[in-house]
């Protein structure tokens, strides 16, 4: 458990990568890791929330772009990785 806990701390504190931290917790599926990630999120809400909001915002923009381009008959082509 000690190594995974230290690894999670490196991901969150050094890299600041919340998405990678979530994937890491999913992969290892240890309760204490999830608790540490929740504690990190509570201690540094601006980092976690801003990344989550950014991801939702970008997804919404991509979705809107797809709908608008298809509704006017424009081919999405290489503009959209979906």
C-alpha positions as CSV (number, residue, x, y, z in Angstrom):
1,X,0.0,0.0,0.0
2,X,2.8,2.4,0.8
3,X,4.2,2.5,-2.8
4,X,0.8,3.2,-4.4
5,X,0.0,5.9,-1.8
6,X,3.3,7.6,-2.6
7,X,2.7,7.2,-6.3
8,X,-0.7,8.9,-5.9
9,X,0.9,11.7,-4.0
10,X,3.4,12.3,-6.8
11,X,0.6,12.3,-9.4
12,X,-1.4,14.8,-7.5
13,X,1.2,17.0,-5.8
14,X,4.0,17.0,-8.3
15,X,2.2,16.5,-11.6
16,X,-1.1,18.0,-10.6
17,X,-2.8,15.6,-12.9
18,X,-6.2,14.9,-11.5
19,X,-7.3,12.7,-14.5
20,X,-4.3,10.5,-14.1
21,X,-4.9,10.3,-10.4
22,X,-8.5,9.1,-11.0
23,X,-7.3,6.5,-13.5
24,X,-4.6,5.4,-11.0
25,X,-7.2,4.9,-8.3
26,X,-9.5,3.0,-10.6
27,X,-6.6,0.7,-11.6
28,X,-5.6,-0.1,-8.1
29,X,-9.1,0.0,-6.6
30,X,-7.9,0.6,-3.0
31,X,-10.2,2.4,-0.6
32,X,-7.3,4.4,1.0
33,X,-6.2,5.7,-2.4
34,X,-9.8,7.0,-3.1
35,X,-9.9,8.6,0.4
36,X,-6.5,10.3,-0.3
37,X,-7.8,11.6,-3.7
38,X,-11.0,12.9,-2.0
39,X,-8.9,14.6,0.6
40,X,-6.7,16.2,-2.1
41,X,-9.9,17.4,-3.9
42,X,-11.2,19.0,-0.7
43,X,-7.8,20.6,0.1
44,X,-7.3,21.9,-3.4
45,X,-10.8,22.3,-4.9
46,X,-9.8,25.0,-7.5
47,X,-7.4,22.6,-9.2
48,X,-9.9,19.7,-9.4
49,X,-12.9,21.8,-10.2
50,X,-11.2,23.9,-12.9
51,X,-10.0,20.8,-14.7
52,X,-13.4,19.1,-14.5
53,X,-15.2,22.2,-15.7
54,X,-12.7,22.6,-18.5
55,X,-13.2,19.1,-19.6
56,X,-17.0,19.4,-19.6
57,X,-16.7,22.8,-21.4
58,X,-14.5,21.3,-24.1
59,X,-16.8,18.3,-24.5
60,X,-19.8,20.5,-24.9
61,X,-18.1,22.7,-27.5
62,X,-17.1,19.6,-29.5
63,X,-20.6,18.3,-29.3
64,X,-22.0,21.7,-30.4
65,X,-19.5,21.9,-33.2
66,X,-20.5,18.4,-34.5
67,X,-24.2,19.3,-34.4
68,X,-23.8,22.7,-36.1
69,X,-21.6,21.4,-38.9
70,X,-23.8,18.4,-39.6
71,X,-27.0,20.5,-39.5
72,X,-25.7,22.8,-42.3
73,X,-24.2,19.9,-44.3
74,X,-20.6,20.7,-43.6
75,X,-18.3,17.7,-43.4
76,X,-16.5,17.5,-40.1
77,X,-13.6,15.7,-41.8
78,X,-10.3,16.2,-40.1
79,X,-11.6,18.9,-37.7
80,X,-13.1,16.3,-35.3
81,X,-11.4,13.2,-33.9
82,X,-14.7,11.5,-33.1
